[in-house]
Amino acid sequence: MAALLALALGGFGIGATEFAAMGLLPEIAADLVPGLLATNPDAAIGQAGWVITAYALGVVVGAPTIAALAGRFPRRGLLVALAVAFTAATLATALLPTLETVIAARVLAGLPHGAYFGIAALVAAELMGPGKRGQGVALVLSGLTVSTVIGVPIITAVGQAAGWRAAYLLVAAVFAATILAVRILVPPVAGDPDSTIRRELGAFARPQVWIAVGVGAIGFGGFFAVYSYIAPLATEEAGFAASAVPWLLASTGVGMTLGNFLGGRLADGGTTRAQFIAFAGLAASLTLVGLVGGTQVGAAIGTFAVGFTAAALSPIVQTRLMDVAGDSQTLAAALNHSALNLGNALGAFLGGLVVAAGLGYLAPAWVGLALAAGGVVLAVVGVLVARRSERTAA
């Protein structure tokens, strides 16, 4: 259990570094684009949102690249190295002076994200034993979701009180603690001696892998379209004070934590059925935000529901990828985070477009609903392709 907690601590730091910006966009805009903020606040916040997109793009690039190269290496040493990279890039985020350099630092910070979660998931699955792979994945991801309950609200409050740069210094301290925890508490776990770059990249020759990545990317984009702009949604649409934003983030994080564990159990019962259950809930919760998110009660309930249903999708997609990737397990475990962060980049970008167009902070919910619908279509395609493959094999 101590080893799983050490792995989850890294997930806690990742959740903090990934989601902290979403509660601090006004502060980031005030520091990095003050002139634009004074003349066009919506456009300034939209530009500040690029730091979210930059991190997500780093994950998309880094997850398959590092995973393909790292399959043979001992798992614990690799996790420590990735935690060191997180620490350095997060420090750079806190110290660099301009929007452009901060964006570059966020790309670097995102590179180890998918590989850390992927390798940690493989270690957790081995520690949990047969038949509990989905729950092992969920335990590793629980660090990220618990971070949204505790870490992100605290870090948001620190950023509002002491500046957003202080918030990222605090995140860097969490990663420094992760280095020690993983090194001390996680037992040595050998890599796969037969892993090669060619074998790992062979996952991309499987249509079901591409479909699963698309399901996660497009479907999860619906969550990030709303979550990326939760701070201005709360203050500009629902009428909350800025001091209430950390509490709203915490409520959403509670939903994510509960949904993550539910998703792990659903995944162990079969990923095909599980993904449709999660998407149905996500579509309903996004509709709720779009219709009543302009009220305080509606915003609180709606964002909780969006977090709950979207987080259930994450272990389902990761388990699905591990099911369909054959021998390319290291890459498959990491690809889930490429998929989710493609969704992060896409949702934040499209949400920013409708905000910058002056449509308000409820409009991203409808963008999210359209993205979730696209994820359902891809899930249906995946089912059809699987049935056709079964008939061909028979």
N, C-alpha and C positions, 0 to 999 in steps of 0.2 A: 504493500500500500504506500510506503514511503517513496518508492521509486515512481509510482503513478502520480503522487503529489508533486514530486520534483518536475516531472514532465508537464504537469498541469500548470506549474508556476511559469514555465516558459510560455504556455498558452495565455496565461494571465497578462504577461508583459506584451505579447503580440496583440491581444485585444485592446490593451491600453494604447499602444502606439498606433494601431490602425484606426480606432474609433475616437481618440481624444479630439482630433481636429473637428469632428462633426458637432461637438458642443462648443467649440471655440472659434468658429468661422468669423464672427464679428470682431473678436480680438485680433485674429490673424490679419484680417483685412485692415483694421485700424493701424497695425504696425507696418505691414508690407505694402499696402496701396492706399495710404491715407488721403492722397489727393482725389483719387477716384471715389473713395468712400464719401467724401464731402459733397461731391457733385452727383453721384449716381450710386446710392447704397446697394441696390439690387445687383448691379453689374460688378461692384467691388466684391460682394459676397460670392457671386458666381465665379470670379477669378480666384478668390481664396479657396474655393472648392477644388481647384486644380491640384492642390496638395493631396487631396484624397485620391483623385484619379492617378496621380503620379505614383503613389504607394501601390495602388492596385496594379498598375502596369508593371512595376517591379516584380510583384508576385507572379504575374502571368509569365514573364520572361524567366525568372529565376527558378520557379518550381520544376519545370521539366528539365532545364539545363543542369541544375545541381543534382537532381535525382538521377538523371541518366549517367552522370559521371561518378556518383557516390555509392552505387549499389554494393560494391565490394568492400567498402571501408567499414571498420568496426563502428557500430551504431553510437556507442556512448561518446567516443572521441569526436565523431562528426557532429553530434548534438552540441557539445561544448564549443566547437569551432563556430557553429552557426550562432550560438548565443553571444560569442565575442563579436561577431559581425553586427548583430543587432545593437549591441551596446555602442559600438563606434559610430554607426550610422545615425542612431538616435541622438547621440551627443552632437553630431554635426548638424542635425536638424535644429537643435536648440541654439547653436552658436552662429550659424551662417546669417549674413545680413540682409539678403535681398530675396524677393519672391522666386527669382530664377534659381538661385543657389539652394534655397530651401526645397524647391521642387526636385532638383537633382539629388539632394540628400534623401528625400522621400523615396525616390526610385531605388537608391541603394539600400535603404532600410527594408524595402519590400522583397528584395532578391532572396533572402534566406527563409522567408515566411513559409512557403509551400513545402520546401524540403524539410524544415523543422517539423511541421505537423505530420507530413507523410512518414518520416522516419520514426517519429515518436508514436504514431499510430501502429506501425509494424511492431515496435517494441512492446507497446501496451497489449496488442493482440496476442503476442507470444506469452506475456505474463498472465493474461486472463485465461488462456486455454481455449480448446475447441468449442464451437457453438456459441461463443460470446464475443465474436469479432466486432459486431456492431456496437455492443456495449463498451468494448475497449476503445473504439474510436470515439464514442461519446464521452468517455472519461477524459481523454486527452483534450477534446474540444471544450470540456467543461471549464477549463482554465480560462478560455476566451470568453465564454458566456458569463462566468462568475465575475470576470473583469468588467463586463458591462453593468453588473449590479453594484459592485463596490469600487473597482478601480477607476472606471471612466467618470462616474459622478464626482469622486474625490478629486481626480486630476482636473476635471472641468472646473470645480470650485477653486482649486489652487490656481488654475490658469486665469480665472476671472479676477481673483484677488491679487495675484503676484505677477501676472503676465503669462502668456501662452508658452514662452520659452522656459519658464520655471516648471511648467507642467511636463515638458519633454525631458528636462533634467531628472525629474522624479521617475519617469518611465525608464530612463537609462539605468537608474539605481536598481530597478526591478530586474532588468536583464543581467546586471552584475551579480545579483543574488542567485539568478538562475544558473549562471556558470558554476558557482560553488555547489548548488544543490544537485545538479545533474552529475557533476564529477564525483560527489561523495555518495549519493544515494542510489543512483541507477547502476545496476550490475553490468559488467561487461557483456555485450551482446555482439556476436560475430556478424559481419556482413555476409552477403551471399557470394561465396567464392566463384560461382559460375556466372555472376552478373557481368555483362559487357554493355558497352554503350549501344551496340547494335541490337542486342536482345531487348534492352529496356525500350529503345525507340521503336521496336517492333510493335509495341502497343498501338502506335498510330496507324498501323495497317489494318486494324480491326474497326469496322464501321460502328460497332456498339460503343467503343470508347469515345469516338467523336460525338455520337448522339448523347451519351451521358454527360460529356463536357458541355455540350450545348444546353442540355436540360438545366444544369447547374448555373451556367453563365446567364442565360436569358431569363430563366425563372427567378434566380436570386437577385437579378437586377431590379426586380420589382420592390424588394425590401430596401435596397440601397437608394432607390429614387426617393423614398420617404425619409429614411434614417439619416441621409446625408444633410438634410435641411430641417432636422427636427428642432434645432434651437430657434431659427426664425419662425417656423410653423407655430411653436409654442407661444412666442412673444407677439408676433405680428397678426396671427390668425385667431388663436385661442384666447389671447389676452392674459397669458401668464406673465408674471414678473420674471426678469432674468434669473433671479435667485431660485426659481422653481425648475429651471432647466435641468440641473443635476438630478432632481427627484424624478423628473419625467424619464431621463436616461436610465435611472435605476429601475424604474417600473418596467421599461422596455427590456432591460437586462434580465429581470426576474422572468419575464416571458420567454426570453431566449434560453435561459438556463433550463427551465422546465421543458420547453419544446425540444431542446437538444437531447435530453434523456429519453423523452417519448420517441423521438426519431430513431435513436439507437435501438430501442425495443422493437419498433415497427420494422426496422431494417432486418433484424434477426428473423422476423417472420416472413420475409419476402419483399424485395425492393420494388418489384413492379407495382403491387397494390399500394405499398407505402407511399410512393411518390405521388400517386393520384390523390390520396387522402391529404397529404401535405399541401398540394397545389389548390385543392378545393378550399381549404382553410385560409390559405394565403390570399386567394382571390376575394373571399368574403371579407377579410380584415382590411384589405386595401380599399374595397368599396366603402366600408364603414368610415375609414379616415376621409375619403373623398366627400362623403355626404355630411358627416357631422364633426369633422376634425376642427371646424371653426369654433366649437364650444369646448370649454375646459374638460367637461366630462367625456365628450366624444373624443377629444385628442388623447386623453389618458387611457381610455379603454381601447381605442383604435390602435395606438402605438404599442400597447402591451400585446394585443392580438397579432399585430404584424410581426413583432419579435418572436412570439411563441410559434407561429406557423412557419415562418421562414427558417428559424433555427432547427426545426424538425427535419427540414429538407437536407441539411448539411450532412449528417451521418448517413442518411439514406443514399445520397449521391456518392459519397466516398465509398461506402460498402458496395454499391453497384459497380463502380469503377474497378474495385479490387476483384469483383466477381467476373468481369468480362475481359480483363487485361491479360489473362493467361500467366505466363512467366514474368511479365513486366510489373511485378508487384511494387517495387520501390517507386517507379514512375507513376503507377496508377494511384498510389496513396498520396502522392504529391499533387497530381493533376486536379484533384478536387479543389484545391486552393487556387490553382490557376482559374478554374471554372468560376468559383465564387468571386474572385477578384476581377475577372472579366465583367461579371455582374456588377461589382462595386464600381468599376470604371464607367461602365455603360449607364448604370442607374444614376450615378452622380452627375455624369455629363448631360444626359437627357433631362434629368431633373433641373440642372442648372440652366439649360436652354429655355425651358418654359418659365422658370423664375425670371431670367434676364429679359424675356419677352413681355414681362409685366402681367403674367397670368395668375400670380399669387403663389402662396406656399402650399395650397391644397392641390394645385395642378399636378405636382409630381406623383400624387397617389394614383391619378388616372394613367399617367405614364407607366407606373408600376404595374397596374392592372393589365395593360396591354402587353408588357413584358412577361408577366406570369402566364397570360394566355398563350404566348409563344412557347413557353416552357412546356405547357400541356400538349401542344401540337407535337413538339419533338418527342415527348414521352410516348405519345401514341405511335409515332413513327418507329420508335425503339421496340415497342411491342410487336408491331407488324413485321419488322426486320427479323426479330428473334423467332417468330412463328414460321416465317419463310425459311429461315436457316434450319429449323427443326424438320420441316417437311422435306427439304433437300437432303438432309442427312439420313432421314428415314428411307 
